[in-house]
């Protein structure tokens, strides 16, 4: 969806397709009919934005051959769908039965991660609407925190320099600007705003910046105003915002039904204790309150004593879009955990999942409208 900030800037709002498992072009196109078109219809919007997730093999194939890339563009256009952002965090197999730490590999010490991200940028340059100011690609925050040493940091820095050079080459060849945002996440080399400033201080900020995931921000117990002030002071742009909410509770045993085998659910306490997964946190009986990296539907409030970090999301949106100029123009709803929600909350059919995602997007649209943004 396209919304207009009071300044006149177009804000792009969509949802991330990493919630769907397809990893080839035919499967991706089938998703458009199964989910994206029904979501667009439910929202009553002429154009729906998608934050496409393309696994590495299909990204490489699309980047190498204009024919399938053109086919994808035509299929999107025919359905009233547009793409200004891609999710380049998971490399492949993101909806496998067990993902956990595998989502952080390959990391930014490897040529594979560089090649994948540049493939995504090439694809996105061909998918961008003609009137879009720029495109964005989100990526992992360098690596999982262990192992990490000076040699690895130096290698990653060289790959980031090559990334910026590659993005400049793509812009020169296509006339389209694509920026990459590194997404701070609990447990990673870059977990907090402070770490983002420390590790990304040397990057080319015309092309590289931060992807701000609002569930991750909340799990780090950061205040949105302070976090954004620190990024601005460091000259790091917010390339993309992922609209997400984490679980929060002062009664940790109530979280047991959310402990599941597919994704890592890093847990942080208000006092600063950390566990790399929810099951570990429950075993250690960490002091409450907790925030858990478990993306939950934005519009659905869980039963007490559970709550979500939607208040942090609202505070962040006020800072990002409530001022005289927006701090970011790409907003992506990213609830990839619909398939692992507790059984009573889990959608059972494509129609139910489409209805849930449409509810999230309507919630996000309403929150932005409350800040003076218009359709």
SULDAVEN-V871001 format. One record per helix or strand of 3 or more residues. SS is the DSSP state (helix for helix, strand for strand). FROM is the first residue (numbers start at 1). TO is the last residue. If there is no record, write none. Layout:
BEGIN
SS_FROM_TO / SS_FROM_TO
END
This chain:
BEGIN
strand_2_4 / strand_10_16 / helix_17_19 / helix_25_43 / strand_48_53 / helix_56_64 / helix_66_78 / strand_81_87 / helix_100_104 / helix_111_127 / strand_135_140 / helix_150_174 / strand_178_183 / helix_193_199 / strand_208_213 / helix_214_219 / helix_224_234 / strand_238_243 / strand_245_249 / helix_252_258 / strand_267_269 / helix_278_284 / strand_290_296 / strand_306_308 / helix_310_321 / strand_330_333 / helix_338_340 / helix_343_345 / helix_350_369
END
